Amino acid sequence: MGPRVSTFALLVLLLVAAGDAHHKSSHATRHGGRVRAAHRAGKASPVARSKGASEEPLLVTIKAAKELEYDFGDDGTLEKEMKATGRYDPKTVVGYDVTLDDHQRNRIFVTTPLVRHGIPATLSTIPYDGEQSPRLKPYPSLEIHLTTQDSITDCSTQLVDVIRTTVSLLWHVHSGNVLSVTDLTTGASKHLQSQYFHPKPGFFFTKAGGPAYYLPDRIDGVTADENCDGKLYFQAFTSNIQGVVDKQVIRDACDADVLGIKTQVNLPGEIPGQSGAIAVDPKGQLLFFPLLEKLAIYFWDTSKPHDPKNFRLIVQNDEHVQYISSINIDTKTERLYVTSDRLTSYLSNTTNCSEDNFQILYIDIKNIEC
């Protein structure tokens, strides 16, 4: 997949300019199995446990699919026509980002980026309740995704390629290479840069449970607390450096400014591998992140030094934790929602369609101990 620096712009729009809205939704409890204690002896940090509990937190699968298929809302005629013309091929569809609807409790937004031909829509919805492998319903309609040569640059009427969405307000963005921040009150944009946005040599290949694949992506994870004067954390995918900057620095920056060492706020430091998607709780206390090579999810108490000895393992599971493409916190239910897929197998054309290749999971993080 191409560089996703636009993810940074997308989340800055929400977290800095739009007042740091955060997700507050409620859902019924789903059944699920207990996480297997698969951490490697002598290498993994202590497992995070709930207060008063003797078992690991529950890792619950709410959706799973071997292939992602679409619901075109007719008798199947359109589906057959699109397959016949090459506009739709379920084997080319890969789920990437998941956002629970803040207002309509039984709806989940799913993005399926235009990685290959045969993907008819890049933003869809599925119900939270009901069957485990529902079909994707293009949002808001299939027509708005059917771009033509004349309409492909008309952002007011067409959705071209949606990578991520975020909550309270639904934002969508075309993937690209520019890093930009927009002030929603004035409409003015500025382009910012940092050495920590870029890939780092030695981290260009990733496995995440599948074959090694060359994936030199840039910013893949951005998150911030709810404090207007708080901090914004970011993570380049092909790097082991987690970065942080004061939101005020973002607001005060001028076009073409470089967020270098002088304006970084105590750069947290290095983690033991690739991560990508990250999420911090609204108070800014706990930062959650995956370690792809370990097929695990950890958290760090931001009040403590950024050091591996202060990282805590939540889950490590080689069946359900694969390439973690998105992490979101539901503050009302205190659940960490995770999107897991087999992206490296998909990109290397080695997908096994007999196993689940896309999963939406959650981890109960109530009373999690540091």
C-alpha positions, 0 to 999 in steps of 0.5 A: 500500500502507498504511504499514508501520511494523510492519516496524520492530517485526518486525525489532526483535523479531529483532535486539534481543530475540531476539539478532540472528539472521542468515541462513546458508544455502547454495545451488548456483550459478545461471547468469546474465548479467553486469551491463550497465554502464548507469551514467550518465556523470558522475552515477554513483559508481565501480562496485564490483569484486571484488578482482583482477577487471576486470568488474562483479559478476554479477547472477543471476536465479534466479526470474522470473514474468510472473504469480504463480500458486498451487499448491492441491495438487489436480486444479485443482477448487479453483483453478477454484472460487476463480477463479469466486468471485473469491477468486483472480485471478493478475493481482492477486497481487504478490510483495513480500518473499523470505526463504531458509529457514535450515534447509531449503536448497531453500525460499524464503518469498515474501510477497504482501500483501493489496493487492487482492481475489483473493489467497488467501494472503499467505505461501507457499513455492517451491523454490530449485531447479527451474523458474524460475517455480514456483507458490506453495504457501500456507504452512503451509496454504491453510486458515490464510489463509482468514479469516472474519468470526469468525476474522479477529481470531484471530491464533493460528489465522489469518494475515491479511496478511504483509508481511515475514518474517525468518530463523532463526526465521520471524516473521509480522506483521499490517500496521498503523500502530503502531510497537511493540517487544516483549521476548520474555522478558517479553512487554512491549511499548512504542511508540516514535516518531521524526520519521525514521519518517515520510514527507518532503514531496517524496518521495511519488511514486515511479517505479522504472522505471514510472509515477509513483505516490503512495505515502506509506509510512513505515518500509520498511527496518530492518537491524542488525549482529550485535553486541548493542551495535551499531547499528540502521539504518532507512529510511522509504520516502518519505524520503531520510534514512537513520537509525541508533540504538544498540540499547541506546537501543531496549532502554532506551527507555520506552513512548511515548519519542521517538527524537529528535535527542538519542538518535539516534546520529550520524544518517547523513544524506541519500541522493540519492533514495528507497530503502526496503529496506536490509541491513547485513552482520553486522559492520556494515561495509557497508550496501546500499540501492537508489536507485529512481529510478536503478534501481540498488543501492549500498553504503556503508562505515559506517566512512566519513562518510555522504556520496554520494562514499562511496557505491559503485554495485554494479549499474544495470540497467533490465531487472532492477532495478525496484522493490526491495522486499526485500534480504537477505544470505546470509552463508555464500555472501556473496550479496546477494538482491534482490526486484525487481518492477514495483510502480508499474505494478501499482498504476497498473493498467498491468502488461504481462503479456508481461514479467517482473513479479517477479524474485528475483536475487542479486549476488555480494558476495565481496571487494567493494571499498570 
